[in-house]
Amino acid sequence: MDCLFCKIIAGEIPSTKVYEDEQVYAFRDINPMAPVHVLIIPKLHLASANEITPENAAVVAHIFQVIPQIAAAEGLTGGYRVITNCGPDACQSVRHLHFHLLGGCQMSEKMV
């Protein structure tokens, strides 16, 4: 598979890791949109949220269990935003399910 994020998980492409366990890998975004911008990805390759099924949904639940831990480790005491993009109209740039953890500043109320 020629997936950028799978290569990052495998250590073939360098990244700045902030968290890792058996199911999840989290690293700093190379083009941050906020003072804290971490990408959180399942180690299981899923192209997008469209591929979440009852059989693999536990990994997504696990991601949402570790997000508060990552946010706390990053000092995001005032809150944070979690975003995922799904498909070309949403500007999903890497076809591997990922969640953006954004924080460290006051976010805009506008979502688009």
C-alpha positions, 0 to 999 in steps of 0.5 A: 500500500502506498499510504503516507500515514501507513509509512509514517506508522512504519517509521519509513517517513519521519514524524514528531510522535506525541503518542503511540499505543497498539492501535493509535499513532499521533504526531505533529502536523507539518503544516500546523493550523493552530499552536497545537496541531496533532494528527491522530490516526489508527494503525489500521488503515481505513481510508476515511470515516466512510469505512468505519463499520461495526467490526472496526469501530472500536479503534475509533472509540479508542482514539476518542478515549486517548484524545483527552490524554493527548490534549492534557499532555499538550497543555490544552486546558482551555479546550480544543477542537477535533476535526476529520475530513471525509472525501475530496469535497472536504479536502481530505488530503491523505486517504487514511482516516485521521483526526486533527486535534487543534488548540492552544488559542481561541478558535473561531466560531465559524467552521468554514 
